[in-house]
Amino acid sequence: MSGGRDPRSDPVLAGTRERIGELDRAILDAVNARVELVTRLRRHKAENGYPFVDPAREEQLIRQLVAANPGPLSAAAVEELFRAIVEIGKREAARLDRAE
């Protein structure tokens, strides 16, 4: 520690960490809600004979999100983030379908 200060007693650090934790929980809630919707969509597509994966739709989604990004995330970071979210959603929807 420099200057003998204890970062655990810094109110700016504590407040910022608390807000980050709140945002992390909101992100978790949003991703879980997205997985539920993807699972519903997967089931509907299966019932109607549609292919589950639609690469053109995924690319359109990524392009729209990159265009809507106000920053400070870079376009590359938005693309990386949402490609991961899309893949996780597909994987989790398949897992949930197998579990039922």
C-alpha positions as YAML, in Angstrom:
chain: A
units: angstrom
residues:
- id: 1
  name: MET
  ca: [0.00, 0.00, 0.00]
- id: 2
  name: SER
  ca: [1.35, 3.42, -0.83]
- id: 3
  name: GLY
  ca: [1.07, 6.12, 1.79]
- id: 4
  name: GLY
  ca: [-0.33, 3.71, 4.38]
- id: 5
  name: ARG
  ca: [-3.88, 4.04, 3.06]
- id: 6
  name: ASP
  ca: [-6.17, 1.01, 3.16]
- id: 7
  name: PRO
  ca: [-8.16, 0.63, -0.08]
- id: 8
  name: ARG
  ca: [-10.85, -1.33, 1.81]
- id: 9
  name: SER
  ca: [-11.83, 1.88, 3.60]
- id: 10
  name: ASP
  ca: [-11.96, 4.05, 0.46]
- id: 11
  name: PRO
  ca: [-15.60, 5.14, -0.08]
- id: 12
  name: VAL
  ca: [-15.06, 5.72, -3.80]
- id: 13
  name: LEU
  ca: [-13.81, 2.16, -4.26]
- id: 14
  name: ALA
  ca: [-16.63, 0.74, -2.13]
- id: 15
  name: GLY
  ca: [-19.33, 2.70, -3.95]
- id: 16
  name: THR
  ca: [-17.95, 1.91, -7.38]
- id: 17
  name: ARG
  ca: [-17.63, -1.78, -6.56]
- id: 18
  name: GLU
  ca: [-21.20, -1.83, -5.27]
- id: 19
  name: ARG
  ca: [-22.48, -0.25, -8.47]
- id: 20
  name: ILE
  ca: [-20.44, -2.71, -10.58]
- id: 21
  name: GLY
  ca: [-21.98, -5.57, -8.59]
- id: 22
  name: GLU
  ca: [-25.47, -4.20, -9.25]
- id: 23
  name: LEU
  ca: [-24.74, -3.96, -12.97]
- id: 24
  name: ASP
  ca: [-23.30, -7.48, -13.00]
- id: 25
  name: ARG
  ca: [-26.49, -8.83, -11.46]
- id: 26
  name: ALA
  ca: [-28.58, -6.90, -14.01]
- id: 27
  name: ILE
  ca: [-26.47, -8.38, -16.83]
- id: 28
  name: LEU
  ca: [-26.95, -11.86, -15.35]
- id: 29
  name: ASP
  ca: [-30.71, -11.32, -15.15]
- id: 30
  name: ALA
  ca: [-30.81, -10.10, -18.75]
- id: 31
  name: VAL
  ca: [-28.77, -13.04, -20.06]
- id: 32
  name: ASN
  ca: [-30.96, -15.51, -18.17]
- id: 33
  name: ALA
  ca: [-34.09, -13.88, -19.62]
- id: 34
  name: ARG
  ca: [-32.52, -14.06, -23.09]
- id: 35
  name: VAL
  ca: [-31.79, -17.78, -22.64]
- id: 36
  name: GLU
  ca: [-35.42, -18.37, -21.69]
- id: 37
  name: LEU
  ca: [-36.57, -16.61, -24.86]
- id: 38
  name: VAL
  ca: [-34.06, -18.48, -27.04]
- id: 39
  name: THR
  ca: [-35.28, -21.75, -25.51]
- id: 40
  name: ARG
  ca: [-38.89, -20.83, -26.34]
- id: 41
  name: LEU
  ca: [-37.83, -19.87, -29.88]
- id: 42
  name: ARG
  ca: [-35.88, -23.14, -30.29]
- id: 43
  name: ARG
  ca: [-38.93, -25.18, -29.29]
- id: 44
  name: HIS
  ca: [-41.23, -23.24, -31.60]
- id: 45
  name: LYS
  ca: [-38.85, -23.69, -34.51]
- id: 46
  name: ALA
  ca: [-38.56, -27.44, -33.79]
- id: 47
  name: GLU
  ca: [-42.35, -27.80, -33.65]
- id: 48
  name: ASN
  ca: [-42.71, -26.05, -37.00]
- id: 49
  name: GLY
  ca: [-39.79, -27.66, -38.82]
- id: 50
  name: TYR
  ca: [-37.67, -24.52, -38.98]
- id: 51
  name: PRO
  ca: [-33.91, -24.73, -38.62]
- id: 52
  name: PHE
  ca: [-32.82, -23.51, -35.20]
- id: 53
  name: VAL
  ca: [-29.69, -21.68, -36.29]
- id: 54
  name: ASP
  ca: [-30.11, -18.73, -38.64]
- id: 55
  name: PRO
  ca: [-26.62, -17.41, -39.43]
- id: 56
  name: ALA
  ca: [-27.98, -14.48, -41.47]
- id: 57
  name: ARG
  ca: [-30.16, -13.37, -38.55]
- id: 58
  name: GLU
  ca: [-27.22, -13.65, -36.15]
- id: 59
  name: GLU
  ca: [-25.05, -11.49, -38.43]
- id: 60
  name: GLN
  ca: [-27.86, -8.94, -38.76]
- id: 61
  name: LEU
  ca: [-28.20, -8.82, -34.97]
- id: 62
  name: ILE
  ca: [-24.47, -8.26, -34.50]
- id: 63
  name: ARG
  ca: [-24.40, -5.51, -37.16]
- id: 64
  name: GLN
  ca: [-27.37, -3.75, -35.53]
- id: 65
  name: LEU
  ca: [-25.79, -3.88, -32.08]
- id: 66
  name: VAL
  ca: [-22.45, -2.61, -33.35]
- id: 67
  name: ALA
  ca: [-24.27, 0.27, -35.08]
- id: 68
  name: ALA
  ca: [-26.31, 1.06, -31.95]
- id: 69
  name: ASN
  ca: [-23.30, 1.08, -29.64]
- id: 70
  name: PRO
  ca: [-22.72, 4.56, -28.15]
- id: 71
  name: GLY
  ca: [-19.39, 3.50, -26.61]
- id: 72
  name: PRO
  ca: [-17.07, 3.35, -24.87]
- id: 73
  name: LEU
  ca: [-17.02, -0.30, -26.00]
- id: 74
  name: SER
  ca: [-15.28, -0.69, -29.33]
- id: 75
  name: ALA
  ca: [-17.11, -2.25, -32.26]
- id: 76
  name: ALA
  ca: [-14.84, -5.28, -31.94]
- id: 77
  name: ALA
  ca: [-15.71, -5.66, -28.26]
- id: 78
  name: VAL
  ca: [-19.47, -5.42, -28.96]
- id: 79
  name: GLU
  ca: [-19.12, -8.06, -31.65]
- id: 80
  name: GLU
  ca: [-17.10, -10.35, -29.36]
- id: 81
  name: LEU
  ca: [-19.53, -9.89, -26.47]
- id: 82
  name: PHE
  ca: [-22.66, -10.61, -28.46]
- id: 83
  name: ARG
  ca: [-21.18, -13.51, -30.39]
- id: 84
  name: ALA
  ca: [-20.45, -15.07, -27.00]
- id: 85
  name: ILE
  ca: [-23.97, -14.28, -25.74]
- id: 86
  name: VAL
  ca: [-25.54, -15.78, -28.88]
- id: 87
  name: GLU
  ca: [-23.44, -18.95, -28.61]
- id: 88
  name: ILE
  ca: [-24.19, -19.34, -24.91]
- id: 89
  name: GLY
  ca: [-27.89, -18.84, -25.61]
- id: 90
  name: LYS
  ca: [-27.93, -21.56, -28.26]
- id: 91
  name: ARG
  ca: [-25.96, -23.97, -26.10]
- id: 92
  name: GLU
  ca: [-28.08, -23.36, -23.00]
- id: 93
  name: ALA
  ca: [-31.34, -23.64, -24.96]
- id: 94
  name: ALA
  ca: [-30.21, -27.03, -26.27]
- id: 95
  name: ARG
  ca: [-29.23, -28.11, -22.76]
- id: 96
  name: LEU
  ca: [-32.61, -27.05, -21.36]
- id: 97
  name: ASP
  ca: [-34.45, -28.89, -24.14]
- id: 98
  name: ARG
  ca: [-32.49, -32.07, -23.44]
- id: 99
  name: ALA
  ca: [-33.21, -31.74, -19.71]
- id: 100
  name: GLU
  ca: [-36.99, -31.78, -20.25]
...
